[in-house]
Amino acid sequence: MLSGAKPAEVMARAHQLGDHHAGDAEGGRPAKEDRNLNALDIGRTDDGRVAVSGSLDVVVGEKLATAIEKLSAPVPQPDGSKDPREAPRRRADALEMVLDMAAGAGDRSVTALPAALINLSVPADTPGKSALAFGGSITRSTLLETSCDGVVVMTIVDGERVPLDMGRSKRLFTAGQRRALFERDRCCIKCGAPASRTQAHHIAHWSEGGATDLANGCLLCSSCHADVHHNGWDVYMGPDAHPWLIPPEVVDRRRRPIPAYHRRFADELPNAA
């Protein structure tokens, strides 16, 4: 089937098959989607420079690659000559711009960042073969996790990868909705991490028609968010209008419901900011 294929095509097909088998396994997840393996090291070289190295899952890597790709495009000189910087130098300059934007420094506006940090291509007939623009194929569970929060463009394609429907780029939960989630949940509903370090999770998956509203949202830190999508944890809205958790059988064989963290430890948490 792959006779005559290029090495990159063979590798892409191998990743796709691995994703398919990992998605079928109980709690399975390929290494490229495992946030627990993420690492970033910042050290010093002998001449005093800063050395950066790391390993990221495909979703975080997609955000980084998209931002760097946008900001590292060659810039012609005032006289019209080509940009003298080589690609590695342009990428380093782009990283500085991203850091300046995050800190709100200088005259650069955050609007210079890409309109979409995640570009998803979803085959209409085989959504299990969804792929990121830079990171390649992903499992269905990571597709659902990725479409929860952040800036996403989802493109539905046919068997020949011709776009059938191009979704709009939008931040799925508005600032006002996130403030409402902060007020209600106050922290990660599973582990209690500060609200400022959480993501907005769709209880009923957005990619499957779930609404983007307070009744269908809750706050989860990135680690707990991955647990919910990959490790068998479920979330539902309880009769008290607050989210509840149902652990997987490996945690509790009876899968007894657990109230949100701040409902369990109300006296230990500060007032919501």
Disulfide bonds with the S-S distance in Angstrom:
none
